[in-house]
Amino acid sequence: RLWIWQEIVLANTSAIVQCGSKVADWYNVRRGLVVLRETTLPDARMRKGLMPNSVSSLPYTFSRTLKRYDNVCGLLRSTSHSSCEDPRDRIYALLSMFDHQLAERVLPDYTLTTAQVYEDFTLKFIQQYQSLALLQFCDLHLRKVDGPTWIADWTNTAVRPWQLVYASGLSNAESSLLQPGIIGVLGVRAGQVEAISDSNWIESKYPTTITEAFETIKIWYNTWLRNVPEGTPLEEFISAVRFGWVWERRRKGQSAKVYGEEFLKLIAGEPSEEELSCSEFIQDILRDEKMCNFFCTSLGQSGMGPIGTKPGK
């Protein structure tokens, strides 16, 4: 349930979890789940049945530092799997956990439609933080709510934000509401989407086995080969599908070169499910929940984007 998040986040460190007659400290339960999700396991199949990745974000909400837009986005992401009867509560149920300056701007009004609530929240968010970070939740393909396309649809629990690399640094966004439903923004054109993969990593088609996941990654790889200049280092593909979480870019995690060597060995043969389950590269991709599509630009760049990503015109 979505409303229970207040009980979890705002509770003190003595909170407990009770299941039948069994009782445990929530702190230890959460830490155990995070360890299972975030470490490389002997067999990737051991991940089956684990809680969604949102549990990994809880330490950031417990820190009581929800002062920045990225923390607000993290809370929205973490609660995306939780259910609520009224879709407007996707916003209202979280107000007590948001930065109080943002929360004071948003007044619960159940006479508004769901789309109006989401639009009001988006505009108040932009005004408070001078940030367009909420655009990362937008996906045209999975959209259900009726409203401007720059408003995220939080009624769809499949919505996921993308891991950002702060290409614009910490600069403020330049935007303004030109007229109802239309927002103007200032940006730099970095490229145009040229091709997308034939296989999406989408909830209804999410790989249920590590073999299916491997086949999906191979489709992404073939899309990359067809749309980048000959001789492009494999590390660029690896970095794209890992959202930049490689040693060469962030000085964290595994090296893209090591990942690449492992991947080439796998695609050179017909690896068994056991061999795939022992692959650190495949495990790391499976570990991070993704509702995404692989794409390449007209300039030979590659990356992961929303399911609704389409070639430009």
Buried (B, 14 or more C-beta within 10 A) or exposed (E): EBBEBBEBBEEEEEBEBEEEEEEEEBBEBBBEBBEBBEEEBEEBBEBEEEBBBBBBBBEBBBEEEBEBBBBBBBBBBBBBBBEBEEBBBBBBBBBEBBBEEBBEBBEEEEEEBBBBBBBBBBBBBBEBBEBBBBBBBBBEBBBEBEBBBBBBBBBBBBBBBBEEEEEEEEEEBEBEEEEEEEBEEEEEEEEEBBBBBEBBBBBEEBBEBBBEBBEBBBBBBBBBEEBBEEEBEBBBBBBBBBBBBBBEBEEEBBEBBBBBEBBEEBEEEEBEBEBBBBBBBBBBBBBBBBBBBBBBBEEBBBBBBBBBBEEEE
